[in-house]
Amino acid sequence: LRPRRFLSMPLHRAAVCVNLLHLPGRPEIREACIRAIMALRGPATTHGMPLMVEPLVMQDNAGGGYMVDGNIDLILPLVRQAAELGADIIKADPCTNVAEYHRVIEIAQGLPVLVRGGGRVSDAEILARTADLITQGAKGIVYGRNVIQHPNPGGMTRALMAVVHEGASPEAALGMLG
């Protein structure tokens, strides 16, 4: 990441997003992320851009690739560190036990938390999880594959928007999918 180069681009951007990665056995990656966050904090403020930090806890890649680790005890310190480094927005993974996500919201120190979607799951599961996360205080969602890979991406978008913005129940939102 080269902060000067990024910030010299035309500014039709919504936010500056930078990762805060925890990779087992690779502390130098986390240190590089911290340096990048610190380097971008000032220029983002100067340019009126919110700084979105994405704390990501990854599992060991012994199996051939990094996978997200939903361990709440590993997620919480990264979220706290993101807040302390000056994040304006936190984009965090859901934890394995979604009922504990309120702890992520609490440790974010009042910052808005947007939840990443994680792996592809059933329609009922993603809608129920989303409702639970919003109820616990998440301010929004940033989902990819659960929308993009859905057979009806427009319908899934409408269903998720109903849950997030209108307080629709997961069952009602599921009905919107047909």
N, C-alpha and C positions, 0 to 999 in steps of 0.2 A: 504494500500500500504506500502510495506517495501522496501525502496530504496536499502539497503544493500543486501537483498536477491535477488532482481531483478538483480542488477548489478553483482552479483556473478555467474549468469547463463552464459552458453556459449554465446558469442556475435555474433550469426548469426542473427542479428536483423537489420532492416533498420533505426529505430528511436525509441526514447523513447516517448511514447504518454501518456499524462496525461490530465484528464478532469479539467475544471474550471467551476463548476456547479453553477447556480443561481436557487435555488428552493425557491419559495415563502414561507415565514415564517420559513425558515431553514438556517439562516445565518451561523450556525456552520458547515454546509456542505461546503459552499464556503470557510470558513476559513481553513478547513482541506485540501481542494484542493490547496489553496495558500501555505500552509505548505509543501505539497507534491511537488509542483512545485519547491519551493525554495530548498527543500532537494535533488531534482534530477538534478537541473541545473549544479552544480559543477561536480558531478560524470559523467554526460552525456558528458560534455566537456572533462573531463579526458580520457574517453574511446572513444572519437571521434564520439559520437552519436548525431545527431541532436535531439533537444527537440521539439516535436510537442505538442502544447497545443490546446485542443479542448474546446473552450468556448461554453457552452450549456445553453441556457435560457429555463427553463421549465415552463409550465403553472401549476397552482394549481392542486393538485391531488385529489380534492374533488370528481371527477367522478370515482375514483378507480385506477388511474394510471397517471404517469407523461407523458405529451405530450410536444413536442417542441413548444416554443412560437416564432413566426417569427417577433415579434415587434422590428423594427430596433432601437428604442430608448433604448431598453434593451440589444440588441446585441452589440451595439457600445461600451459601457463602458467595457464590458467583453473582447472584442477583444483588446481594448487599454490596459487593465490590463494584458492580456496575453503577449502582446509585451513588456510592462514595466517589467514583471517578467522574461524576458529573453528567450522567445520562439524563436526558429529558423524558425519554420513553424507554421502557424495557420490553423486549420481545423474547419471551421465555417459553421453553417447552412445558407441556403438561407433565406432571409427575405420575409415577406408576399408579399410586393411589390418588385419584383425582379429588377425593374428599379432603385431602390435605393441602390443596392449592391455595387456600386462604393464607397459609403461612408464607407463600411466595408474595402474595399481595401485601401482607403486613411488613415483610422485610424490605420491600421496595420503597419504603419510607414516603408513601403518598404519591409516588410517581405512577403514571398510567402504565398498566401492564397489558400487553397484547400477547395472546397465546398462539404459539405455533401449532400447526395441525398434527404433526407427527405422521406415522404411517397410515396407509389406506385401511379404513375400517368400514363396517356396515353403515348404512344410512342412519339406522336407529341409534347406533352407538355414537356416531359423531354428533348427532343432534342432541342426544341426552348429555354427552360430555360437555358440549358447548353450553347448554342451559345450566349445568352444574357450575362450570367455570365462571359464567357471567353472574350467577347468583352469589358466588364467593367474592366477587369484586373485580374480576377482569374487565377491562374497559373495551375490549374488542378482540378480534381474532385475525390471524394471518395464516390462512390455509392455502395449500397448494394442491397436492394430489387428490385430496378428498373432494375438490371441486373440479379441477382440470381433468382428472381421469374418470369422473362420474359420467355415466351415459347421458345424463341430462344436466350439464353444468349450469345452465340458466335456472333451472328449477331448484337445484341444490343451493345456488346463490340466494335465490328468493327465500328458500326455507331457512337458511342460516341467518339472513338479514331479519327475518321475522322473529327468530329466537333472540338475536342480539339487540335489535332496536325496538321491537314491539312486545317483548316478553312472552312470545308464543310458547306454548308447551312443546316438548319434543314430539308428542303425538300429533298435535295440530300441524306442526311443521312437516312431519312425515307425510301427512295427508296432502300437502301441497305438491308432493312429488308424483302423485297419481298412483 
